[in-house]
Amino acid sequence: MRFLSLLPLLAGALVATPALAQHHPAPPSTPADTARQAMPGMNHAGHNMPGMNHGATMENGSMENGGMENMSHAYSRNLLMNRNGSGTAWNPDNTPMYMWMHHKGAWMIMNHGAITPRFTSQNIGRKNGQRGGSTFDAPNWFMTMAQRNIGQKGLLNFTAMLSLDPLTEGGNGYPLLFQSGEAYKGQPLVDRQHPHDLFSSLSVGYTHAFSKDVDLSLYVGYPGEPAIGPVAFMHRISAMPNPDAALGHHWQDATHITFGVATLGLRYKQFKLEGSNFTGREPDEHRYNFDKPRADSWAGRLNWNPTPALALQVSRAFIKSPEQLAPDEDVKRTTASIIQSSQWGEYRYITSALVWGMNQHVQGGHTDKASHSVLAETNVQLGKPAVYGRYEFVQKSDEELQIVRSDTPTGTHPTFNVHALTMGANYRVAQVAKIDFTLGAQATVYRPEEAIRGFYGSTPVSGQVYLRLNPSLMRMGKM
């Protein structure tokens, strides 16, 4: 119930931000050379980026007198702003953007975020001491990005992301059946999603454009996100309606908050090759501080956007001692993903993601058998209403789930298969001060392996109702 007393503060944060998003005329600039593609559902609206005409207007964040010239990707002057994801990861160019934007002199400033007050109940009707729980809470995050052109070839970006999860969720996070990862008060978090740190991202990036087809970028974050996995779940539009983290979070995108990261990226047309040096240890339970940077882990990622509707990536990482309670254990992580986005009108789109992640634990020079996770999710927005779903498969060990069975041989850690299917719907009930108020509900059915059903039940069911507050969709006016 702690989140109830914080709602005025959270709502105030969202309401106050649009007040900053008033028009500040940008300096005149030279028209770019050629037009990019038109964005579906908009009138001639490919966010200049190159090719936008002067005199353009935008309903959510004024853009006039050549201001469109600065509306580029955070790490390339020659890519669409819609491709922005989390860290340096790519979304499809067709991705709808929920944000407030304005210009301050030469700077373009973008504000994103979401607050989701809700009631969630995990394993409804549980009995005989089976696992589960329920709570009122409010997962949330807020992000500001500021960027400007430097000379004829350079682009400078600053990003800050904050979360009040430590206040609205408490130190041990929120109940989420079969979730695992990180620790609290010396104990592993099991069947709970950990809260995110107050300072979830503080990063700076500089990109030099050698030509329209070739960029070299340097990204440094403390904290930040290394080049591992797809766009993190909270920044994927396909995951936007679902307040819960993915069960495969620690197989796919858990490194999105890393205290110390440097990434070098080289883009050639629609390809980008990246390498990161970063801190392998996950954030500790002290959510208001800055953890010690270690620079002990490495990752590489190849991104490819073959069409405006698709973003693909593969990545491989060696993560040094990620878990506080297993300091001698390293992880080799491999991921691959496809993100899709198509629009056909205002607030009318379909977005999907298919994500695979694999962990191999390494201890004393020995590499354990790999464990896998798969996520498939879709979000269909039909004006005010939306329907969405998420299927997950994940393999979790008895150690991760803190399950003790008498028939398990000493020194072994069997893995158990878990399936989960979530279906939900929501409806935008109001728009106030460029904030969407969306009421929704969802239910999840789990199917764990028979060996662990005594702890959870054969088909545990969870459900929740929520009210999400987030910036309205950015709309482009006639060109």
PyMOL commands that set and color helices and strands:
alter all, ss='L'
color gray80, all
select helices_A, chain A and resi 4-20+67-70+81-83+165-168+233-235+237-239+249-252+254-256+450-456
alter helices_A, ss='H'
color red, helices_A
select strands_A, chain A and resi 72-73+76-80+100-104+107-115+118-122+133-137+140-150+154-162+174-184+187-193+199-209+214-221+261-268+271-278+297-304+310-319+330-345+348-363+366-367+371-382+385-397+415-432+435-448+461-471
alter strands_A, ss='S'
color yellow, strands_A
deselect
rebuild
show_as cartoon
